[in-house]
Amino acid sequence: MNNKTQNYRFVPGREQLISGALHYFRVHPGLWDDRLDKAVALGLNCIETYIPWNLHEPHRGEFVFDGICDLENFISKVARRNLKMILRPGPYICAEWDNGGFPGWLNAVPGIALRRMNEPYLNAVEEYFTVLFARIVPFLSTHGGPVIMMQVENEYGSFGNDHNYMRYLRDMYIRLGIDVPLFTSDGPYGNCPIGGGLDGAWLTANFGTHSDEAFAAVRKLRPDEPDCCMEFWDGWFDHWGEKHMIREDAVGENSFANVYEKMIKRGASVNLYMFHGGTNFGFTAGANGNGFTDYAPCVTSYDYDCPLSECGDATEKFLQAQEILKKYTGNPRITPVTESGKIVPAPVRLSESCSLLANVRHFSVKHGQAVTPPTLEELGENFGFVLYTRELELPDAAEHTLRFFGVNDYVQTWVDGKYYGHLYRCNSGESVTFTNTGSRGKVQILTENMGRINYGPFVGRDPKGISGSVCLDLQQQFNWEYDLIPLADVDGIPFEPLKNTDQPALFYRGTFTLDECGEAFIERPGKKGCIWVNGFNLGRYWEIGPTETLYVPSAVLKKGVNEIIIFEQESLYAAEVKFSAVHKLGVADEKSK
């Protein structure tokens, strides 16, 4: 690690933390330097990040710390800029991230109950933390690194009140070598800080407005502790099918600038959530909801309407924050930043295609048979799809109904190769009606994890795939074949010359040539699917919006020939991909947070 500072122990309140949230896992590693340089230019003296368990231990005992998961490299870059750092390792992180960061395999551990004193759960946490913390300890400020403090759990008071569990986690941190100050963060009102607070840990608060009232509520519980807003919600996130969220008032008492200035002026420590939101690349976005029918998955963009946009441009909030920090801190590193370079490549002709169903064994990483169809979690996977197949025994030609109970989330059905459309979040007995022509019929059901619930009592209770049953009329069907299709990469797809663009579940491929690279935006090419550029999964698109484009990081592109692959689940609009000059996040729905 470069640029070690003198070993020291941070003391809450002795210095003002002017921090910003920047999730390394939501930014392409090739752009970490750019985003951190802009954090310095804004006037921040600290960077905060969550750490997602499901990326670092995607399968039990398999740990990943390279590429976008190279946490040590990210911390080193923070250190080289003489920034302090706050780490929030969970094990639960919320963050609008699939399952709140819990890996899918965890949900299938026998006897497990999350976020409480439960032996199978705590054993898994300690196995993970033992590996993770061994990498973090050298970066603690007490060892000359930038990490000044770490969070225990996350907004636990919004979930439960098992104080024995919180103390157990605290003791685990200490036992594994964490000797910097610890903190908790919760909403400042009601039972939240009581349930989530922890003796010996700084009680910080999360809110977006009414800072005086929020700090006063915390001081009633901890009168001697300094003020800290660990999450100052400067924007908000988007759900599929809803309008784009922005912070409501540009001026006035609860405007971003006014609330931020009041907190900085009073000397409170403040962490902008987010400083830079980034992107839910691939299939990583989470969902909100409190049951089977109350379900709202998050979109690919995590722009968050925050100071630094998804493509790295300074917004009006960036400039407002700079002026405030100039006024109260006099930080000499506050400087103007230039807009990121944009490119608009010519439309890309798609010349090849490949059917998922016709080539399922190429895409399947695990094939088998089971009496009861296994869930995605029981198959040990976090993200992607499961295809279930069964031969139905049928009377002579008649109309039949397939009824779905507990099938999540986006469900497509074929009978004897004929497509019967999709159902969405099929937990209420939705159905597909078909007429057979013989005594047997082959049914294929493709299920997609659109994001596990990441907040509230249904965290860890949102299984994907078939978690209930599929009935022929009212008769449950058993003995299924299954194929696990995580689409972790798109190498070696057996493409053929393009035949059509109106069939479901097809992959498409095209190439384009660039003389220069820059930030780019792809127009939504079809009804629903996902896009890879040069093997990097940009994430999902869906015609229900609000987003109309996908962000293409400049670090994904290269001079010369570039490849684009699309998995279109329904049908393409045309056999070409178009780029946009601007990022279209959707029609705004103003909301104050």
N, C-alpha and C positions, 0 to 999 in steps of 0.2 A: 504494500500500500504506500502510495506516494504522499508527500506533504503531511506527515504526521504532526499533529500539534502536541503541545505539552499535555501530559496526562492530567485530567481534572475531572471533578464530579460536578455536574450541573446542579444548581440549587434553584428550584422554582421561585420565580419572583425576583431573583437577584438581577436578572437581565431580561429585557423584553424580547420575546420570540416573535418575529415577523415572518411567518412561515407560509408555505403553499403546498397543497397536495399535488403530487405528480406521480402517477402509478406507472412504474417502469414497464409493467406487463400490458399497458394500453398504448405504448409508444414503440414504434419500430426501433430496435437498438441503434440503427444507423442515424437516428435523430435524437438520441439522448443528449448529445453535446449541445445541439441547437436549443432544445427546450431548457436545459439547465443554464445556458448562457443568458437566455431571456428571463429566467428567474432572477439571476443576478442583476440584470438591467432593470427589472421592475423595482428592485430594492429589497428583495427578500434576504434574510440571513439564515433561513432554515428550510429544509425540504422534508415533507412527510409522505410516507407511502404505506399502504397496506401490503401484505404478503399473502398471496392466494395459495392455500394448501393444495387445491386440486390441480394446479399447474406444476407444483414442485414435487408432488407425489401422486401422479396420475393413476398408478396402480400400486397396490400395497408393497412396500419395500423397494419400489423403483423410483429413484430420486433424480430430478432434472434441475440442473443449475447452469445451463448454457443457453445461447441464443437470447430470446426475449426473457428467459428465466435466469439470466446471469446477474443475480442480485449483487454479488461481490464486485463485479465490474461497475455496476451502477453506483454503488456506494463509493467506490474509488473515485468516480467522476465527480460525485458530490464533494468529496474531500479535497480534490484538486482545486476546487473553486472556493475553498475556505468557507463552505457552508456547513452549518450544523444539520443534524438529521434526527427525525423522529420515526421510529419503526412501530408498526401496528400488525403483529404477526397472527392475531386471532387467538385461538384457532378459527373462530368465526369472524368474518370481516364485513358481511352485508355487501356494500359497495355496488349494488345493482349487478352483482356478479353471480353466475350460476351457483345455486345452492349456498350462497353466502360464503363461497370459498371451500366448503366441505367437498372432498372428493366423492364421486358417486359410489365407489366401492364401500365407503364407510357406512352408507345407509343399509347395506345388506349384511353387515356383521351381526351374527346371532346375538340376541339379547341387548343390543345397543340402544341407548337413549342419549341424545345429544345435549350438551350444554348443562350438565348436572353431574352429581356424584354417581357415576356409573362406570364400573370397572372396565368393560370392553372399550368404552369410549376413551377413558383416561389413559388406558394402555396404548391405544392408537395415537393419541395426542403426544404422549411422551416419546414414542418411537420417532415420530416426525420431528418434534422439537429437539430431540437429542442431535439429530443430523443437522437441522437448520441452525440451531444456536451455536454449534461448533464453528459454523461459518461466520456467524455474526460477532461472536465474542472478540475477535481481533480488531473489530471496527468500533468497539465501544470507546467512549471518550476516556474512560479509565485506563484504556490500553493505548491511548494516543490517536484514536480514530474520531470520526465525526458524530457517531450515534450518541446522543446525550440522554435519551430516555426512551422507554418502550411501554406500550400499552398492554394491559391485561384484559383479555377478552375484547368485546366491542359492543357498546350500547346494551349491556346485559340487562339493565333495568327495564328495558322495553320488552324483555322476553321472560325473565324469571327473577327469583330472589333466593337462590341457593348460595348462601354466604360461605358454607363449607367448600363448595366448588370453587368460588373465587379465591378463597384462601389457599386451596390446594394448588391452583394454577400459580399463584404468587410464589408459593414455596417451591414449585417446580422450576420457575424462572431462576430463582436464587440457587437452587441445587445444580442447575445446568450452567452456572457461571455468569448470569446476568447481574451485574453489580452497579448499574446506573439506576437513577430514579425511575419508579414505575408510576403509571397513571391509569385512570379509567376515564371514559367519556360517555355521557348520557344526555338525554334531554333534561333540562334544568327543573322541570316541574313534576309535581305529583310523586308517584312511587318510583319514578325512573331513577333518580340519583340515590334513592334509598336502597333499591334492589341491586343497583350496579356499583355502588360505592364499595371501597375496600380500604381497611385500615392500613395506613402507611403508604397509600398511593394517592397522588394528586387527583382531586376530583375536578375534572374539566367538563365543559358543557358544549352541546351542539345546538345551534339555532341559526336563524336567518334575519330576524328582526327583533326589536324591543330589547336591546342589549342591556340597558340599565335594569330592567325587571328580571332578566335572565341571571345576571350576575348577583342580584340581590337574593334570588331564590337559592342560589348555591351558597352564598355567605351565611344564610340561616343555618345550614348544615355544617359548614366549615368556615367559621368567622375569621380564622387566622390564616387561611390559605389565599394566595394571590389569584387574581382573575385570569381565566384562560378560556377562550372559545376555541375548542379543538376542531370544530367544523363550523366555519362561518359560511352558510349556504348562499353563495353569490349567484347561483342559478338553480337549474333543476334538470331532470332527465326526462326522456321521452319513452312512451309506450307505443307499440304498433296499434294503428287504428285510431289514435288520438291526435290532437293538434300538437305542434311543436311548442315546447315550454320555454318561456323567457321570464325573467324577473319583472314584476309588474311596473313599478313606478321608477322612472328615470330621475325624478327629483322628489323632494319631500322627506318627511320624517323617516320613512322606512326604505328610502332608496339605498342602493348599494353604497354609494359614496358617503352618504350621511351616517349610516350605521358603522361603516368601516372607520370613518374619521373619529367618531365618538369613542370607539374602542381603542384606537391607537393613541388618541389624545390622553385618555385616562391611564395609559401605561399598561393596559392589558396585553397579554400575549394572545395572538390571533393566528389561526391557520386557515387560509383561504381554501374552502372546499367547493370547487376545485380551483387551483391556479391554472392547470391545463388538464382538461378531461381526457382527451385522446379518443380511442376507438375500442369497441368490443369486437376485436378481430375474431374470425372463425365463428365458433358456436358458443362463445363464452358468456354472452349476456344472460342476466338473470331475469326474474319476474317478480311481480308483486301479486298478492292475493291472499285470501283467507278461507279458501275452500276450493272445491272442484269446479264450480261454475264461476267463481270470482277469481279471475286469472288474467293478468295483464303483463305479457312479456315485454322486455325492454328492446329497443332498436339497436342497430349496430353502432350508430354514432353515439359517442359520449361527450359531445361538444360541450354540453352543460351550461351554455350561455355564460361562460366564465371569462376571465381576463385574457387568456391566450386561446385562440380558436383551435378547432380540431386539426387544421393544417398549419398551425404555428404562427398565425398572424395576431398582432396586438389589436385588441378591441377597445372600445371606448372605456370599458372598465379598467383595462390595463393602464390607459393614460390617466384616468382618475386616481387610481391607486398610486401611480408614480408621483403625482402632485401632492397627495396626502403624505406620502412617506418623505418626500423632499422637505415638506413643511415641518414635520415633527422629528425626523431622524437626521436629516442632513447627510444621508448616505451618499458618499461621492461616487459610488458605483452605479447610481441611477443614470441611465443613458437611453437615448432613443434606439429603437430597433427597426430594422428594415423589414418590409413585407416579404414573405417567402415567394420564391419564384414559381410561377405557374406555367403549365403547358397544356395545350389542347390538341392531342394527337388527332389525326384524321380517323374517320370511322373505320372500324376493323371488320372485315368480312369474315364470317364464320364459315369454314369450309369442310369441317369434319364433325361427326356426331357418333355417339355410342349410347346404347340403351342400358340402363342400370339392370333391368329385369333380365334381359337376354344375356348379360355378362355378370350375373350376381356373384359367381364364385371368384371373379377377379377382385371385386370390391369387398367381399366378406373376409373378415379376419377370424371369425369363429363361426363354425357351422355345426348344428347338432339337432337332436330331437328331444322333446320333453313332453310329458303328459300335460302339464300346465305351462303355458308359454312364459318363459323367464323375462323379467324386466331388464332394462338397460343396466340397472345397478347390480342385479344378480349376475349379469354377464361381466361385471367388473369394469364398466366403461363410464366415462363422464359425458361424452358428447356424441352427437350424430344420430344414426338411424338404426332401426331393427326391422328386418323383413320377416314376417311370419307367413308360412305356407301350409295349407292343409287340403286334402282331398275330401270333399263333402259327399256324403251318401244322400241321394235325393230320390224322391218318388218320381214317377213319370212327369213329363212336362207340366210345370205348375209355377205359380208365382211364390217366391220365398223372400223372407226378410232376414238379413243379418243385423243383429242388434249388438251394440257395443256398450260395454259397461267398464269404466275405468281404463280407457285407452287414451294415451297422452302423447303428443299434444296435437300435432297436425297429422291427420290420418288419411291415407289414400288406399283405395280398394279396387282390385281387379278380380273378376270371376271369369275363368276360361279365357284370359287374355283381354277381356273387354273392361275398359276403365269406367268405373262408376263414380268418379269424382272424389272430393275430399270432404272430410268432417274436421271440425276444429274443437279441440278440448272435449273429447267425446266421453263425458262422465255422467251423462244423464239419460243413457239408453237411446242415443241417436241410432239411426238405422240406414241400411242400404237395401233396396228392393231390386230383385232380379228374377228373370224367368229362365229356367233351365230347359235344355233340349234333350237331356239324357239322364241316366241314373246316377251320374257322378259330376262333380264340378270342382275345379281347382280354384280355391280362393287364395289371394295374396294380399297381405295388409302391410303397408309400409308406414311406420311410425317415426316421427321426428321429435326429438327433444328440443322444444322451443325456448328452454330456459327453466331451470328449477326455481321455485319460489325462494327468494333470498332474505325475506324479512318476515318476522312474526311467527306464530305457532306452527305454521306448516313448513318451516325450514326442516329439511330432512324427512319430510312426510309427503313428498311430491314425486312419486316414482314415475319413470318414463317407460314407454312401450306399452305392453298389455299388462296392467297390474290387476285387472279384474277378470272379465271374461268376454268371449265372443259367443253369441248364441245364434243358432239357426232356428228362426222363429223363436221359440222359448226354450230350446234345448241347448245346453252348454256344449261346446265343442272342445274335445281334448285331443292329445297326441298331435302336436305341431312340430314342424321343422322351423328352425330359426337361423337367420344370418345376421351377424353383428357387422354393421357398416359404419365405422366412425369417421371415414373420410379424412383421416389424419394427413394423408398426402394424396396426390393425384398423378403419381408417377406411373408410366407404362400403360395408360388406359388404351384398350384396343380400338382406337378410332377407325372409322370408315368414312368414305366420302359422304358429305351431307345429303340426306334424302328429304327430310321435312323438318318443320319447326313447330308442328302443332300436336305432337304426341307428348304425353307426360313422362317424367323421370328420364330425361335424356341429358347427356353431357355434350357440350359443344366446344370446339377448339378453333382458334384463329391466331394469327401472328401479326405484329406490326413493328415497324422500324423507327427508331428515334435517333435524331442527331444530337439532341440534348435532353437532359432529365430535369424534372421539376415536380412540384406537387400537382396532382391531377384528380379529376372527379369523373366517375363513370355514370352515365345515365342508366336508370333501371331498364334492363333489356327485355324483361318479360314479367310474368305475373308473380312468380315467387321462386326464389332460389338463392344461390351463393356464387361468388366469383373468386377465382384464383388468378393472380398475375405473377408470372415467373415462379409458380409453386407456392406463393404466399396467399393464404386465405384471407381475403379482405373482409368477409362477413356476409350476412344475409341482406337481401333486398325483398320487398313485398309491396305489391301495388296498393295495399290499404294505407300505406304511408305511416307517418308523415314524411319521412325522408324520401327524396326522389333520386339521390345520387349516393354513390359509395366513394369514400375517400381512398385515393391511391397514394401512399407515402412515396416521396421522391426516392427514398432509399430502396424501394422495391424495384424500381425501374433501372434500366441500363441502356447505354448507347448501343445501337445495333438492333438485333432482332429480339423482340419480347413476345412472350406467349401469354394468351389469355384463355382460361378454361371456365366454362359456366356449367353449373348443374341447375337446369331449369326443371322445377317439379311439376309445372302445369304446361305452359306453352310460351314460346318466345313471341315477341311482337314482330320481329323481323330477323333475318339471318345476318345481322350486323350489330356491332356495339358502338355506341356513340359516346363521346366525351363532352363534358360541359365546361364552360369557362368559369362557373361559380359552383359552390357547394350549396345544393338546394335541400335545406333542412326541413322545409315544410311551412305551412301557414301557422303563424304564432297564435298561441292561446296564453294570454298574459296571466301570470299567477305569481303572487308574492309568497316568498318562503322565508 
